[in-house]
Amino acid sequence: MALIECKNINRYFGEGDNRVHVLKNINISIEKGDFVAIIGQSGSGKSTLMNILGLLDTPTSGTYAIAGTETSQMSADELAAMRRKRFGFIFQRYNLLSAISARDNVALPSVYAGIDHATRSQRANLLLDKLGLKGKENNKPSELSGGQQQRVSIARALMNGGEIIFADEPTGALDSGSGENVMQIIHQLYADGHTIIMVTHDPNIAAQANRVIEIKDGEIIADTSKTQEIQSSNVQSIQEKHGLGFYKDQFAEACSMSIQAIVAHKMRSLLTMLGIIIGIAAVVSVVALGKGSQEKILKDINSMGTNTISIFPGSGFGDRNRSRIKTLTIADSQALAKLSYVESTTPSTSTGGTLTYENVSLSANLYGAGEQYFDVRGLKLGSGRLFDASDVKNNAQVVVIDDNTAKQLFSNGENPIGQTLLFHKRPLIVIGVLAKQETNMMTGSDNLSLYTPYTTLMNQISGEKHISSIAVKVKDHVDSQVAEKGIQEMLISRHGTQDFFMRNSDSIKQMVQNTTGTMTMLISSIALISLVVGGIGVMNIMLVSVTERTKEIGVRMAIGARQSNILQQFLIEAILLCVIGGVAGVLISFGLAAVFNHFVKDFAMSFSTASIVGAVLCSTAIGVVFGYMPAKNASKLNPIDALAHD
């Protein structure tokens, strides 16, 4: 049985009036181990015939069988497998990949055969050594002469065994000396049992073959052989590997090839990533700004007291009769303190007046409160002590002053602790100074505030019988909204009507979180538009990349790359570009935050792990979505059309 059997092969190009009949009823039978030269003038159809024999092109009609296996119904990947296992190609223009070394060019067919890196590198080195290229393994094609590049091409053809060697004008681009050397190598391959099919227009080169087939105007006009005796061939194809290790190695090689392509075109890669970089930096920075401002506002709210509910007389802060409503009592505070979900309560009242120390008189506010007031309101002690339950019980004439009051009255550095102040001409002994409170949206920075037991204020200074507010601290595990409802029901039952209103710090906090969250989402959505634009940029550049590297794709397909290999390589390249762009965008946002935080002191940009991870995942998704179409286009290219692309 013949190794190659062609029957009635016809090949047409073009459509309609431009339809050209290139091959006309070609019938060829080639035995295993033969050396066949196909000769003819330019345009005679010899290269088209070789492309069909090499499964790079398909006939319009007719049948073509290899070792008894009909090829007309094979899928693209089955044809690739046949090329990978049985064929080796020696091209006139070498068709080496410029970005990788001679060793890697030679080893490339074994990558698609699933051979591990160490084994294929060792075999590539042996082939290069055998062809006189020892020491040139790490040279790139641009660092080799034409003859050396053709020998690398021959070594690549032999990498997977090369049972059938297709040589397309193998000496056409070489000087006479290099051409003779290449022909000597081809003769040696013939002697070693390889089946050689060579296309040439040079009669002297063709005469060196055992069999010469002359073709003219798409028809065979002569077929002569020197001898009918064909030597036996024992050329063995490399054994392909499969399994988990195969897929892992294929993925690793696709990543390596993608990185090589990115590095080889640095400027193009940078421009491709630019849209992603800007988009990711914008999204991460906007989220960080939103989170930082939210944390600042919530910190201000927390300075008023965490998980607290404040109760005031009247219907609201805008109630004009509020000052005349006197309904809240100490008994109300004590009753609320007994509720199971209440941590503590503190009644409070306040009055304004003149504060005097030595010869200094200032306007100040004096707050009367219980001993839990400071904890409930989140006020911290700077020095001295806070008044306690005993002070409240005994109407102690003690006072705790804020940092601002201490600065105003004791600017000479005198220790305020133990000093006596007069408020409404009533003496109060300073027992503590509060730590400095950050200026926030809820409190002013210029107010002078003093704190004394509410019993002292009500019994010795103001004479009031009712309190102005009650601060309730809810236990941490309790829903403050539920607690608020319970407090409301209890006070209504005590007063008979709702003559009070409440301010829940948790409600304010939730409102701020919702508002800032909505604004962040809005601005992030706008920033996401730049990501989409960046993704479209990635797609466009990848489409250009596919066009620029069409010939490379053709070479990979010729030596056995599957469609999935091409798809995987270009898709990984797009994803890598987007991931690198995403990481770069995150780093740039860190840099912007450092500059922002250096110059802006009111609040800091605050990054969240979720936003950073989300940004990188988003850039990866963009790589998949916008990189798929160019990658798919690349994988669907016809090998011969891709090889013919300039």
GIBELRA-V533898 format. One record per helix or strand. SS is the DSSP state (H for helix, E for strand). FROM is the first residue (numbers start at 0). TO is the last residue. If there is no record, write none. Layout:
ss=(SS | SS)
from=(FROM | FROM)
to=(TO | TO)
//
This chain:
ss=(E | H | E | E | H | E | E | H | E | E | H | H | E | H | H | E | H | E | H | E | E | H | H | E | H | H | E | E | H | E | H | E | H | E | E | E | H | E | H | E | H | H | H | H | H)
from=(3 | 15 | 19 | 34 | 45 | 60 | 68 | 75 | 86 | 100 | 101 | 116 | 139 | 140 | 145 | 163 | 175 | 194 | 202 | 210 | 218 | 243 | 265 | 307 | 321 | 329 | 341 | 359 | 372 | 380 | 388 | 397 | 402 | 419 | 425 | 448 | 453 | 468 | 479 | 499 | 504 | 549 | 562 | 608 | 638)
to=(12 | 17 | 29 | 38 | 52 | 65 | 69 | 85 | 89 | 100 | 111 | 129 | 139 | 142 | 157 | 167 | 190 | 199 | 205 | 215 | 224 | 263 | 302 | 312 | 323 | 336 | 356 | 368 | 376 | 383 | 392 | 400 | 408 | 422 | 433 | 452 | 461 | 473 | 494 | 503 | 547 | 557 | 598 | 634 | 643)
//
